[in-house]
Amino acid sequence: GIMMSAEHTKHQSPPRFTTSQKIFLDIDLCGMGAGYDTFETNGHNIRKEYEWVDEETFTSNRKKFFLSLLNRPYLYYNHVMRGMYEENTRQNIIAWIRANS
């Protein structure tokens, strides 16, 4: 799961994954499609996991990651997940980038 997530985050166009892997990756991202408060809370929790990284580097790399996601034609593999989370995920990412630029 962790290796798939790492692969998922470094490709601008999604690599080929099995159906099960795509489901896992969609579930992994769906928290980003929650309300912005939840998105922010999740972001703070991720920051705690990387507390050894200085703030400037963390923010810069997170912004690069988010921009790579926005450059994709879609974030979610499954059309149902796309319909449920895509728009809000993109809005959350854009709001975060604006707040951290």
Backbone torsions as a table, in degrees:
resi	resn	phi	psi	omega
1	GLY	NA	-45.6	-177.6
2	ILE	-65.6	-41.8	-180.0
3	MET	-64.9	-38.7	177.1
4	MET	-63.7	-42.1	178.9
5	SER	-60.9	-41.1	179.1
6	ALA	-64.0	-44.0	177.2
7	GLU	-62.2	-41.9	-178.0
8	HIS	-61.0	-36.9	-174.5
9	THR	-83.2	-14.4	-175.6
10	LYS	-103.9	-1.6	179.4
11	HIS	-103.7	134.1	175.7
12	GLN	-74.1	-41.4	173.1
13	SER	-106.7	134.8	-172.4
14	PRO	-58.8	132.5	175.7
15	PRO	-72.1	172.5	179.5
16	ARG	-82.0	122.0	176.9
17	PHE	-123.9	160.1	174.5
18	THR	-71.3	166.4	178.1
19	THR	-57.7	-43.9	179.6
20	SER	-63.0	-40.8	179.1
21	GLN	-65.8	-39.2	178.2
22	LYS	-63.0	-40.5	177.5
23	ILE	-61.5	-46.8	179.1
24	PHE	-57.4	-47.3	-177.5
25	LEU	-65.8	-38.0	176.4
26	ASP	-63.2	-43.6	178.7
27	ILE	-64.0	-39.3	179.3
28	ASP	-59.7	-36.4	-178.4
29	LEU	-88.0	-17.9	-169.9
30	CYS	-62.0	-25.2	176.2
31	GLY	-62.1	-24.0	178.6
32	MET	-73.8	-14.1	-179.5
33	GLY	-96.9	5.9	177.6
34	ALA	-74.3	-176.6	175.0
35	GLY	-59.2	158.5	-175.0
36	TYR	-61.7	-34.7	178.1
37	ASP	-60.7	-43.0	177.9
38	THR	-67.3	-41.2	176.3
39	PHE	-56.4	-46.0	179.3
40	GLU	-65.3	-43.6	178.2
41	THR	-60.0	-44.9	177.5
42	ASN	-61.1	-39.7	178.0
43	GLY	-62.5	-40.9	177.7
44	HIS	-64.7	-37.9	178.1
45	ASN	-66.6	-39.6	176.3
46	ILE	-64.0	-40.7	179.0
47	ARG	-59.0	-40.7	178.4
48	LYS	-60.7	-36.3	178.7
49	GLU	-65.7	-25.1	-177.9
50	TYR	-115.3	33.9	-177.1
51	GLU	-62.4	-19.3	178.3
52	TRP	-75.2	-11.8	178.4
53	VAL	-93.7	134.2	-179.9
54	ASP	-65.1	155.3	-173.1
55	GLU	-58.2	-44.6	-178.1
56	GLU	-62.1	-45.0	179.4
57	THR	-66.0	-43.8	-179.8
58	PHE	-60.6	-49.0	-177.9
59	THR	-63.8	-42.2	179.1
60	SER	-62.2	-45.6	-180.0
61	ASN	-69.5	-36.0	177.4
62	ARG	-65.4	-40.2	178.2
63	LYS	-63.3	-43.7	177.0
64	LYS	-59.2	-44.2	178.0
65	PHE	-60.2	-47.8	-179.5
66	PHE	-63.0	-41.4	178.6
67	LEU	-63.8	-37.5	177.6
68	SER	-64.7	-35.7	176.5
69	LEU	-66.0	-43.8	-178.7
70	LEU	-64.2	-25.1	179.6
71	ASN	-78.1	-9.9	179.0
72	ARG	-78.9	151.6	176.6
73	PRO	-66.3	-29.0	175.7
74	TYR	-155.5	155.7	-179.0
75	LEU	-96.1	-31.4	-174.2
76	TYR	-109.5	138.5	-179.7
77	TYR	-73.8	-44.3	-175.2
78	ASN	-81.8	133.8	-177.3
79	HIS	-63.7	-30.6	178.1
80	VAL	-67.8	-46.9	178.4
81	MET	-63.2	-38.9	178.5
82	ARG	-59.8	-45.9	179.9
83	GLY	-65.1	-34.3	-177.7
84	MET	-80.2	-35.7	-167.6
85	TYR	-123.7	-20.9	-170.7
86	GLU	-55.3	-53.7	-175.4
87	GLU	-61.9	-47.1	-178.1
88	ASN	-67.4	-36.7	177.2
89	THR	-61.4	-47.3	179.0
90	ARG	-61.8	-41.8	178.9
91	GLN	-63.2	-41.5	178.4
92	ASN	-62.7	-43.8	179.6
93	ILE	-62.5	-46.8	179.6
94	ILE	-61.4	-43.3	178.7
95	ALA	-62.1	-41.2	179.4
96	TRP	-64.4	-44.7	-179.9
97	ILE	-60.4	-44.4	179.0
98	ARG	-61.7	-41.2	-178.3
99	ALA	-71.1	-20.0	-175.4
100	ASN	-116.9	23.9	178.6
101	SER	-110.8	NA	NA
